[in-house]
Amino acid sequence: MSHYKSGYQFYLEKCEQFDLEPINFYYYVNQLSQEQLEYYNEAAQMKGSY
């Protein structure tokens, strides 16, 4: 879950940078593609295996 939150934090920073209204975290996670979800899950598993 921390990977999703760090990705969301980056999204918030970019929204602020370009003066865009961000969506909330719930909708952000729901809008991730299957490929993005798989990448986040793989990264989380690799991080947990150290």
PLY file of the C-alpha trace (Angstrom):
ply
format ascii 1.0
element vertex 50
property float x
property float y
property float z
element edge 49
property int vertex1
property int vertex2
end_header
0.00 0.00 0.00
2.90 2.37 0.61
3.78 2.17 -3.10
0.29 3.33 -3.98
0.57 6.19 -1.50
3.97 7.29 -2.78
2.60 7.21 -6.33
-0.40 9.23 -5.18
1.87 11.74 -3.48
3.79 12.20 -6.75
0.45 12.63 -8.55
-0.58 15.33 -6.05
2.70 17.19 -6.55
2.22 17.16 -10.35
-1.38 18.34 -10.02
-0.17 21.23 -7.88
2.66 21.99 -10.32
0.25 22.22 -13.27
-2.62 23.79 -11.27
-4.93 20.78 -11.71
-7.60 19.55 -9.31
-6.56 16.08 -8.05
-8.93 13.17 -7.46
-8.98 11.51 -4.06
-6.88 8.44 -3.23
-9.78 5.99 -3.61
-10.47 7.06 -7.20
-6.75 7.27 -7.96
-6.25 3.59 -7.06
-9.41 2.56 -8.92
-8.16 4.26 -12.08
-4.81 2.42 -12.17
-4.42 0.09 -15.12
-3.88 -3.64 -14.64
-0.28 -3.14 -15.79
0.29 -0.43 -13.17
-1.23 -2.60 -10.43
0.99 -5.54 -11.41
4.08 -3.31 -11.39
3.24 -1.95 -7.93
2.63 -5.46 -6.60
5.91 -6.77 -8.06
7.81 -3.81 -6.61
6.21 -4.41 -3.21
7.15 -8.09 -3.28
10.74 -7.29 -4.25
10.99 -4.71 -1.49
9.65 -7.17 1.06
12.10 -9.91 0.07
15.25 -8.06 1.21
0 1
1 2
2 3
3 4
4 5
5 6
6 7
7 8
8 9
9 10
10 11
11 12
12 13
13 14
14 15
15 16
16 17
17 18
18 19
19 20
20 21
21 22
22 23
23 24
24 25
25 26
26 27
27 28
28 29
29 30
30 31
31 32
32 33
33 34
34 35
35 36
36 37
37 38
38 39
39 40
40 41
41 42
42 43
43 44
44 45
45 46
46 47
47 48
48 49
